[in-house]
């Protein structure tokens, strides 16, 4: 180990370029947000004696979110059905059986529609069912209109599109030179 110098542990230019590229892309990517909802969360999960209508009523479900069903795998299941079968608790012809057998099922909400989930095996009659309306994400709030020659607009554009990526690039190059010494 004594024969190793700081020079032999440096990061090469190809690695520095990769780090620099990753840093710039990370800064420039838009923020992606999706939420994983635990169905029934603090009310007991996917189980009898939970009012799933109340659980879902104050939530906004968006395309890209996820539902996470937690339940007793020996008694329950997770079936996606149409509205008629949801209303009548008919589990004979599910659109999708999301049950994996572990009692921990994840359902991606990747289509803008109303999803209808029930538990077969008689539990739907006890209220183990939920309707989830999925919407597209709303557009980001519009900023106040500004004149194109406004100094604050130019400063904001410079800071967001030039300064921050340049700062990351300079930091990556600085690290590369320091490690090279």
VENNOR-V878542 format. One record per run of one state. SS is the DSSP state (H for helix, E for strand, C for the rest). FROM is the first residue (numbers start at 1). LEN is the number of residues. If there is no record, write none. Layout:
SS;FROM;LEN  SS;FROM;LEN
//
This chain:
C;1;5  H;6;4  C;10;3  H;13;16  C;29;7  E;36;3  C;39;2  H;41;3  C;44;8  H;52;6  C;58;3  E;61;2  C;63;2  E;65;6  C;71;8  E;79;3  C;82;1  H;83;6  C;89;7  E;96;2  C;98;6  E;104;6  C;110;4  E;114;5  C;119;4  H;123;4  C;127;2  E;129;7  C;136;15  H;151;30  C;181;1
//
